[in-house]
């Protein structure tokens, strides 16, 4: 499987039955493909949908059903459309059990940077500031490096999304838990060694004696 599928499958294992979960645009939106319908999970998008399903098969797209990034989605039985005021009321009111967001950097303090400069051909902040602040649990789903540069860094050099420490980082190489004691390496991707993870990580890692391989959905 490719890196994005591996990350999405691992993040899917973090989602509890019956929860309300926001999926960010891009890679995080793939997570819905690997969460069984039997779990009764409802996925929310900032543009005013509760009950997003997996991406539709090619040729079956509905222009009225998109996520916050404009990507085509499906709707599960019981789905609802709401206005953006209510959508952000859910987020800011602390009603989301979890959000899954992409990332540009995560640092040793667990801070996330996932937007750049408005007006440039780069990502904007979208609803990420509200999501990181308001969701009960924040999981970052991103590739470990970009253009040969580690995305796990000592200190973010890009603007922070929020001052809150995120709860978990899942990459194509590792599962990392940010804590007050630092970034703890919890799991390795299949076939990846601790030495390979260290070599690809600019920030300092706390490595326990036992670091198991990821279990995937």
C-alpha positions as CSV (number, residue, x, y, z in Angstrom):
1,X,0.0,0.0,0.0
2,X,1.1,3.6,-0.5
3,X,2.0,6.0,2.2
4,X,-1.3,7.8,2.3
5,X,-3.3,4.6,2.6
6,X,-1.0,3.3,5.4
7,X,-1.6,6.6,7.4
8,X,-5.3,6.6,6.8
9,X,-5.7,2.9,7.8
10,X,-3.7,3.5,11.0
11,X,-5.7,6.7,12.0
12,X,-8.9,4.8,11.4
13,X,-8.0,2.6,14.4
14,X,-8.1,5.7,16.7
15,X,-11.8,6.4,16.0
16,X,-14.2,5.2,18.7
17,X,-17.6,3.7,17.9
18,X,-20.5,6.3,17.9
19,X,-18.2,9.3,17.8
20,X,-18.5,12.6,15.9
21,X,-15.3,13.2,14.0
22,X,-14.1,16.0,11.7
23,X,-11.8,15.0,8.8
24,X,-9.5,17.7,7.3
25,X,-9.1,18.1,3.6
26,X,-6.6,16.0,1.6
27,X,-5.0,13.0,3.3
28,X,-7.3,13.0,6.4
29,X,-10.4,12.6,4.2
30,X,-9.2,9.1,3.2
31,X,-9.8,7.9,6.8
32,X,-13.5,7.5,6.1
33,X,-12.7,4.8,3.6
34,X,-11.4,2.5,6.4
35,X,-14.0,3.0,9.2
36,X,-16.6,0.3,9.2
37,X,-20.2,1.5,8.9
38,X,-21.1,-0.8,11.8
39,X,-19.2,1.5,14.2
40,X,-21.9,4.2,13.8
41,X,-19.3,7.0,13.4
42,X,-20.5,10.4,12.0
43,X,-18.0,12.5,10.1
44,X,-18.5,16.2,10.1
45,X,-17.2,18.9,7.7
46,X,-17.0,22.6,8.3
47,X,-19.1,23.4,5.2
48,X,-22.1,22.0,7.0
49,X,-22.4,18.3,6.6
50,X,-22.7,15.6,9.4
51,X,-22.6,12.1,8.1
52,X,-20.0,12.1,5.4
53,X,-19.2,8.7,3.9
54,X,-16.3,7.4,1.8
55,X,-15.4,8.9,-1.5
56,X,-17.8,7.8,-4.3
57,X,-16.7,5.6,-7.2
58,X,-15.6,7.4,-10.3
59,X,-18.5,8.5,-12.3
60,X,-20.9,8.5,-9.3
61,X,-20.0,11.9,-7.9
62,X,-22.7,14.3,-6.8
63,X,-21.8,18.0,-7.1
64,X,-24.0,18.8,-4.0
65,X,-22.0,16.4,-1.8
66,X,-18.5,17.7,-1.0
67,X,-16.3,18.1,2.0
68,X,-14.8,21.4,3.1
69,X,-12.1,21.2,0.5
70,X,-14.5,20.6,-2.3
71,X,-13.7,16.9,-2.6
72,X,-16.6,14.6,-3.6
73,X,-18.0,12.5,-0.7
74,X,-21.0,10.3,0.0
75,X,-23.6,10.6,2.8
76,X,-24.5,7.8,5.2
77,X,-28.1,7.1,6.3
78,X,-29.1,9.7,8.9
79,X,-26.8,12.4,7.4
80,X,-27.8,16.0,7.8
81,X,-26.9,19.3,6.2
82,X,-26.6,22.3,8.5
83,X,-25.5,25.9,8.1
84,X,-21.9,27.0,8.7
85,X,-22.9,28.8,11.9
86,X,-24.2,25.6,13.5
87,X,-21.2,23.7,12.1
88,X,-18.7,26.0,13.8
89,X,-20.9,26.1,16.9
90,X,-20.3,22.3,17.2
91,X,-16.6,22.8,16.8
92,X,-16.2,25.8,19.1
93,X,-18.7,24.4,21.6
94,X,-16.5,21.3,22.3
95,X,-18.9,18.8,20.7
96,X,-16.4,17.1,18.4
97,X,-14.9,13.9,19.8
98,X,-12.0,14.0,17.5
99,X,-10.5,15.9,14.5
100,X,-8.0,14.5,12.0
101,X,-5.8,17.2,10.4
102,X,-3.0,17.3,7.9
103,X,0.3,19.0,9.0
104,X,3.2,20.9,7.6
105,X,5.2,20.7,10.9
106,X,4.8,19.3,14.4
107,X,7.4,20.2,17.0
108,X,8.8,18.8,20.2
109,X,6.2,20.7,22.2
110,X,3.4,19.0,20.2
111,X,2.5,22.2,18.4
112,X,1.0,21.9,15.0
113,X,1.6,24.2,12.0
114,X,-0.6,23.4,9.1
115,X,-1.1,26.6,7.2
116,X,1.1,29.2,5.6
117,X,0.7,32.7,4.1
118,X,-2.7,33.8,2.8
119,X,-2.6,35.1,-0.8
120,X,0.1,32.7,-1.8
121,X,-0.2,29.4,-3.7
122,X,0.1,27.6,-0.4
123,X,-2.4,26.2,2.2
124,X,-4.7,28.5,4.1
125,X,-5.8,28.0,7.7
126,X,-9.4,27.1,7.0
127,X,-11.2,25.9,10.1
128,X,-8.0,24.4,11.6
129,X,-7.6,26.9,14.4
130,X,-11.1,26.3,15.6
131,X,-10.7,22.5,15.3
132,X,-7.4,22.2,17.2
133,X,-8.8,24.4,20.0
134,X,-12.3,22.9,20.1
135,X,-12.1,19.1,19.4
136,X,-11.7,16.7,22.4
137,X,-8.9,14.9,20.6
138,X,-6.5,16.1,17.8
139,X,-4.8,13.6,15.5
140,X,-2.3,14.8,12.9
141,X,-2.1,12.6,9.7
142,X,0.9,13.6,7.5
143,X,3.9,12.2,5.7
144,X,7.0,12.1,7.8
145,X,9.0,14.3,5.5
146,X,8.5,16.6,2.5
147,X,11.1,17.3,-0.2
148,X,13.7,15.5,1.9
149,X,13.0,17.7,5.0
150,X,11.6,16.3,8.2
151,X,8.2,17.5,9.3
152,X,8.9,16.5,12.9
153,X,11.0,19.4,14.1
154,X,12.5,20.9,17.3
155,X,10.4,24.0,16.9
156,X,7.9,25.0,14.3
157,X,9.2,27.6,11.9
158,X,5.8,28.1,10.2
159,X,2.9,29.9,12.0
160,X,1.3,27.8,14.7
161,X,-2.2,26.6,14.2
162,X,-2.9,26.8,18.0
163,X,-1.0,26.7,21.3
164,X,-2.6,23.4,22.3
165,X,-0.5,20.2,22.2
166,X,-1.9,17.7,19.7
167,X,-2.7,14.2,21.0
168,X,-1.2,11.9,18.3
169,X,0.8,12.1,15.1
170,X,0.6,9.4,12.5
171,X,3.0,9.4,9.6
172,X,4.1,6.9,7.0
173,X,7.0,5.9,9.3
174,X,5.7,6.1,12.8
175,X,3.1,6.8,15.4
176,X,4.3,9.5,17.8
177,X,2.6,10.8,21.0
178,X,3.4,14.3,22.0
179,X,3.6,14.6,25.8
180,X,5.0,17.0,28.5
181,X,8.1,14.8,28.5
182,X,8.6,15.1,24.7
183,X,7.7,13.2,21.5
184,X,7.3,9.5,22.4
185,X,7.7,7.0,19.6
186,X,4.8,4.6,20.1
187,X,4.8,2.5,16.9
188,X,6.9,1.8,13.8
189,X,5.4,1.4,10.3
190,X,5.7,-2.2,8.9
191,X,9.3,-3.0,8.0
192,X,10.6,0.3,9.3
193,X,13.4,0.3,11.9
194,X,13.9,2.7,14.8
195,X,17.2,3.8,13.2
196,X,15.4,4.8,10.0
197,X,12.8,6.8,12.0
198,X,15.5,8.6,13.9
199,X,17.4,9.4,10.7
200,X,14.2,10.9,9.1
201,X,13.3,12.9,12.3
202,X,14.8,16.3,13.0
203,X,13.1,16.7,16.4
204,X,14.2,14.6,19.4
205,X,12.3,11.4,20.1
206,X,11.8,9.5,23.3
207,X,12.2,5.9,22.4
208,X,10.8,3.2,24.8
209,X,12.4,-0.2,25.1
210,X,9.6,-1.8,23.1
211,X,8.3,-0.1,19.9
212,X,5.9,-2.4,18.1
213,X,4.8,-2.3,14.5
214,X,1.6,-0.5,13.6
215,X,-1.6,-2.5,13.4
216,X,-3.7,-1.3,10.5
217,X,-7.4,-1.2,9.9
